[in-house]
């Protein structure tokens, strides 16, 4: 599997319409085989996490952005199954609270960044600030930013500055040992429609349905443009975006699990080396236990 086809580094202009939402033909209808492959990837990830946690030197931030019903929750559930909960935490970012709005717009996400040895997963992220807020710029007025007294004050430069902020944040994180993996689960409008209908028609899925999702669907084209701009302006060789075809949930999970493992494999992860003094202490402890 050639994973680089899903990697966007900003080398050229990003056009969201050029990226497929469906898997290659040869992988369509292969759900059972793909599920088996995911299980193998999850085991590899668990082994890598053990070393990451024990070594306590690097950390990993995995963030998922997508349109509603693209499968973010299921992605986290199926790909992260089997990991040690002591070294992983998942943070969903919803509408900012009054406390969060009283701080800078990156405050709540920075507080959820992983510690050394940890994996942090963001279900949505600071990119909401250039996605939802760009589609609904009136949200920005709640942040009480100097010089922003009305929507007309929010110029193109405002968004470019935010893109720069996000790049700086991720570069800073990388330089300090946090590997940043950014996934955009790319869903088609038709597949979203089918999934919304399923949430309404299947009683066991009713709890997933929100009328707000239907309201936001009216802004589909605006969101596609916002995603295109955000990805175009924040992808780099160091912190690329991975654009994952999400019309097939299991294929998307498989690709994401492979990408995470491939990136983890690039790190010099290992269990801590035992010093001479520690070996002597171990030998002493063994002697005492055998007496």
N, C-alpha and C positions, 0 to 999 in steps of 0.2 A: 504494500500500500504506500503510495507516494503522498506523504502528508503535506509537502510544501505547496501543493495546489490550493490548500485552504489558508495559507499564510499570506498576509498582506503587510508589507513593510513600509508603505508610503513611497515606493520608488516611482510610481506613476499615479495618475489621477484615479481615485477610487470611484467606480460607477456601480452602484448597488445592483442595477438591472443586469449587469454582466455576470453576476455570481448566481449559480444555480441554487434552488431550494430543494432539489431532489437528488438522491444518490445516483451514481453511475448505473447504467442499465444492468451490468453484471452483478450488482449487489441488491437489486430489487427482488423482493420475495424470498430473501435468504434469512429471515428472522431467526430461525432456530440456530443456524450456524453462527450468526452474529452474536447471539446471546451467549453461546459457548465461548466465543472469542473474548467477549466482555469479561466473563468470569476469570479468564486467564490474565487479562489486563489488570483486573482488580487485585488479584493475588500479587502481581508484580508491584503494583502501587503500594500495597500493604507492606511488602518487604522494604521498599524504598523509604516508606514513612518511618519504619522502625529505626533505620539508620539516621534519617533526618532528625528524629526526636532524640536519639541517644547522643549524636554528635553535637547537637545544640549550637550549631554555627550558622546554618542557613535557615531561611524560612520561605514559605511559598504563599503567594496571594493568587487565588483563582477567582475571577469575576465573570459573571454571566449577564449579558444584556440581550434583550429580545422583545419582540412584540408580545402582547398577551396571548396565552395558550401555546407558546412555542415549546414548552416543555422544560422550563428551568427547574422546577421542583423535582420532576421525575429524573432529570439529569443528575442532580445532586444525590438523590436517593439511590439510584442504581450504580453510579460510578464510585461513590464514596462508601458504599456498603463494605464492611469488613475492616475499615480503618480504625485505629485506636482512638476512641473518643477523647482520651486524655490529651491528644496532640492535635486536635482539629476543632474548629468552631465555625458555624455557619451564621451569617448575619444577613437577614432580609432588610432592605431599606425601603421603607414606605414613605408616606407623606411626612415631611419634617414636623417635629413637635415644636412647641413654643420655645423650649429650652434650646433645641438645635438651631432654631432660627435666630436665637440671640447670639450665636457664635458665627464664625466664618463658615462659608458653605462647604468646606472640606472637613470641618471639625469632627462630625460624627463618624465619618469613614476612617479618618486617621486614628481615632480611638479604637477602632476595630482591626487595625493592621496586626498581622501575626507577630508573636514574639519569636525569638530564635528557637528553632526546632519545631515550630508549629506550621500547620497549614490552615489558612483562613479562606473561607469561601464567601463571596459576596453575591447574594441573590438580588440583582440590580446593584448599583454602585454610585459612585460620584459622577458617573456619566449621565445620570438622570438630570444633572444640572445643566447639561447642554442638549438634552433630548426632550424630556417632558417640559422643561422650562422654556425651551426654544419654541415648542409648539404652543405653549401657554405662557407667554412672557409676562403676563400679569402676576404670575407667581413670584417673580423677582422682586416685586414691590414689597413683599413680606419680609425681605431680608434687610430692609432699611439701609441700603448702600448709599453712601454719600454721592450726590450728583445724579442719583436715579430717583426722580420724583414722579415719573410717569412712564408709560410704555414707550413713548416717543424718545425717551432718553436712552433707550437700549439700542445701541447702534451695532453695526457689523463688527466694529473694533471690540465691543464688549465680549462678543462670543470668541473672537480670535484670542483675546487675553485669557479667557477661560481655557481654551484649548492649550495655550502655553502653560497655564497653571498645572493642568493635568499631566502634561509631558514632564514638567519639572518634578512633580510629585513622584511619578513613576521612575524617573531617572535617579532621583535621590534614594528611593527604596532599593533599586537595583544595586546602587553603589554601596549600600549598607547591608547587602546580603539577602535581600528579599527578592525572590524571583516572581515577576508579575506575568500572569497568563490571562489574556483577555479573549473571551469567546463571545461572538455574536451569533446567536442561533437564528439563522435566516429562514423565516417562515413565509410561505406565500399567502396572499389574501384569501384565496379559495380554501386552502387547508385550515386557516384560522376559522373561516365560516363553518366548515364541517365540525371542527372541534367545539365551537360554541354551541352548535346544534346538538351535539352529543351530550354536552353538559346539561342541556335543557331536557332532552328526551330520555336520558338514562337517569332514573331516580337516584342511584348511588353516586352520581356525579353532580347532582343539583347543588351541593354545597360549594362546588367550585365556581358556580356562575355568579357573576356580578353585573348588574345593569350598567355600572360604570364602564365595563369592558366594551359594551355595545356603543356607548357614547364616544369612547375614545376611537373606536373603529372608524368613525366618520372622518377622523383626521389621518387616515392611513397614509395618504400621499405626503402630508406634512411630516409625519414620523419617518417615512422612508428618506425624505430629503435631509432631515435632521441626523439620521444615522449615517447617511452618506457623508455629510460634512464632518461629523465627529470622527468617524473612522479615517477619513481622508487626512485630517489635520493632527491626529494623535498617534498614528502608526509609525514606528521606527524599527530599525534593525534590532535594537535592544528590546523594545517592547512592541512587538507586532500585534496585529489583530488576527484572530483566527475566525474566518467566516465559515460557519458550519451549516450545510444544508439540513434543515430541520423538519421538512415535511414527513420524513420517516424518523420517528423517535429513536428506534433502536440503532439505526445506522449512525445518527448523530451522537448517541452515547458511545458507540464504539470508536468513532473518530476522536472524540474528546479524550477518552481514556488513553488512546494511543499517543496523542499529542502530549498529555501530561506526563506519561511514562518516558517519552522520548526526551522531554526537557529535564526530568529528574535524573535521567541517565547521564546527562551532560555534567552534572554536579559531582565533585569528588567526595561522594558520601561514603562513610565507613563507620564502623563501630569504634569507639574511642580505644586507643592503644593503652594497654595496661603498663604502667611504669614498673621499674625494678622494685621500688618500695611497696607498690600495691601488690605485686606478686608475693613478696615476703609476708605481707599482711594476710593475703589469702592462704598461704601455706600455714601460717600461725593459727588462723581461724579453723582450718581443716584439722590440724593436730588437736586443738581443743575440743572440737566436736566428736572426734574419734575416741577420746579418752573415756 
